Amino acid sequence: THPALTDRLKAIGASPHIAPPQPGQAADRLLGPSGARITEAFDRRWQESIQPAWEQRHREVQEGRRHLAGLDAKHDAGTELTLQEAYDRARLTETFGNDAEKAFEQFRALHQRAPDDAVICFSLGVRMLNRNDAAGGALIERAMELDEDYIVDGAGELRDYHWRHGREDEA
């Protein structure tokens, strides 16, 4: 077996100390002349693989915000939005408007307007369960009754909700 570092230092009469490079010199000191080449390689890799995804996401966010602004303007002007427009507005308010509370109220208003729409029932139900409101479960079950395409996702949402609340048997 190897002696512990403290034993080895004691044997040679030395005490432990750390000698890090001066601030701003760590990479230069550790990498030496390879630092510039490594930095260029990482910059090139970022530009080739990551930058396009960032640019795409930036375009998506800008388009989402423009679409939301248009729907908000239409709504604020007193024009009644179609169900699809109102749903898009609620979804965009949540994602690109960064206002979950306002979006939640929009989903509630949508449900009052169309209580038997599976998409709306599911959307509001999920958000209610995420707020620990058990009444969201009934909305998810209603969506599953209205449209069998929601059975798998709805069952998953209900399972997750019950699991989070320690009800493994119900999950």
Secondary structure by P-SEA (a helix, b strand, c coil): ccccaaaaaaaabbbbbbbccccccaaaaaaccaaaaaaaaaaaaaaaccaaaaaaaaaaaaaaaaaaaaaaaaaaacccccaaaaaaaaaaaacccccaaaaaaaaaaaaaaccccaaaaaaaaaaaaaacccaaaaaaaaaaaacccaaaaaaaaaaaaaaaacccccc
